[in-house]
Amino acid sequence: MKLLLMTLLISTPAIAKSKFWASFGSEKKNLKVIQSGFINENCEKCQAKGLLSKSASLKKENIKLKNPYAVACSKLNGKVRIAKLYSGHSQSFCFMPDNSFVSTNLLSFKVED
């Protein structure tokens, strides 16, 4: 019994190191989990990481929109793209000019009158 268990453990691939990815049309990109969202896997000093410390100013009427985070993205000089996640769900991402990206739900904004 011990031999069988050890054989199973050795031959079973490691599940703990799972990959997260998003599909942007025919383009597939790897993701890294941060806070409660995603950032592109190879982002160390990329523009998208800089967005996490910035805040966009939005007018009250923008808050009534379906996705005020998309408005925040464009105010921070990004472009919103929708992707299909590894899980099958859709999520919006804010792409920066250097092609780095972050989940829009990680963006901050403040409301002005």
C-alpha positions in Angstrom: 0.0 0.0 0.0 2.8 2.4 0.9 4.5 1.7 -2.5 1.3 2.4 -4.4 0.8 5.7 -2.6 4.4 6.8 -3.3 4.0 5.8 -6.9 0.9 7.9 -7.2 2.5 10.9 -5.5 5.6 10.7 -7.8 3.6 10.3 -11.0 1.0 12.9 -10.3 1.8 16.4 -11.8 2.0 19.3 -9.3 -1.4 21.0 -9.2 -0.3 23.8 -6.9 1.6 25.6 -9.7 -1.4 26.2 -12.0 -1.2 28.8 -14.8 -3.8 31.5 -15.3 -4.4 32.9 -18.7 -6.7 35.1 -20.7 -7.6 34.9 -24.4 -7.8 38.1 -26.3 -9.3 36.9 -29.6 -6.7 34.5 -31.0 -4.0 35.9 -28.7 -3.4 34.0 -25.4 -1.6 35.8 -22.5 -0.4 34.4 -19.1 -1.6 36.1 -16.0 -0.3 36.7 -12.5 -2.7 37.0 -9.6 -2.4 40.2 -7.5 -4.8 41.5 -4.9 -8.2 40.6 -6.2 -7.4 40.6 -9.9 -4.8 39.9 -12.6 -1.8 41.6 -14.2 0.2 40.3 -17.1 2.7 37.6 -16.0 6.0 39.4 -17.0 5.1 42.8 -15.5 7.8 43.9 -13.1 8.3 47.6 -14.0 5.6 47.9 -16.6 3.1 50.7 -17.1 0.2 48.6 -15.9 1.8 48.1 -12.5 2.1 51.9 -12.2 -1.7 52.2 -12.6 -2.2 50.5 -9.2 -0.8 53.5 -7.4 -2.8 56.1 -9.5 -6.3 57.3 -9.1 -8.6 58.6 -11.9 -11.0 61.5 -11.3 -14.5 60.7 -12.5 -17.6 62.8 -12.6 -20.7 61.7 -10.8 -22.5 60.8 -14.1 -19.7 58.3 -15.0 -20.4 56.3 -11.8 -23.9 55.5 -13.2 -22.3 53.7 -16.1 -22.1 49.9 -16.3 -18.4 49.9 -15.9 -16.8 53.1 -14.3 -13.5 51.2 -14.2 -13.4 51.3 -18.0 -13.8 55.1 -17.8 -11.0 55.2 -15.2 -8.8 53.1 -17.6 -9.2 55.6 -20.5 -8.6 58.6 -18.1 -5.3 56.9 -17.2 -4.4 56.6 -20.9 -5.2 53.0 -21.2 -7.5 51.0 -23.6 -10.0 48.5 -22.4 -10.0 45.0 -23.9 -12.4 42.1 -22.9 -10.8 38.7 -22.5 -12.1 35.2 -22.0 -10.4 33.8 -18.8 -9.1 30.2 -18.3 -12.3 29.7 -16.3 -14.6 30.6 -19.2 -15.7 33.9 -17.7 -15.2 37.3 -19.4 -13.2 40.1 -17.8 -12.1 43.5 -18.8 -8.5 44.6 -18.7 -6.8 48.0 -19.1 -4.0 47.9 -21.7 -1.2 50.4 -21.6 0.9 51.6 -24.5 3.8 49.2 -23.6 1.2 46.3 -24.0 1.1 45.6 -20.3 -2.3 45.1 -18.7 -4.2 44.9 -15.5 -7.7 43.9 -14.5 -9.9 47.0 -14.6 -11.4 46.1 -11.2 -8.0 46.9 -9.6 -8.1 50.6 -10.8 -8.9 53.3 -8.3 -11.0 56.4 -9.0 -12.4 59.3 -7.0 -15.7 60.9 -7.7 -16.0 64.6 -8.3 -19.2 66.7 -8.6 
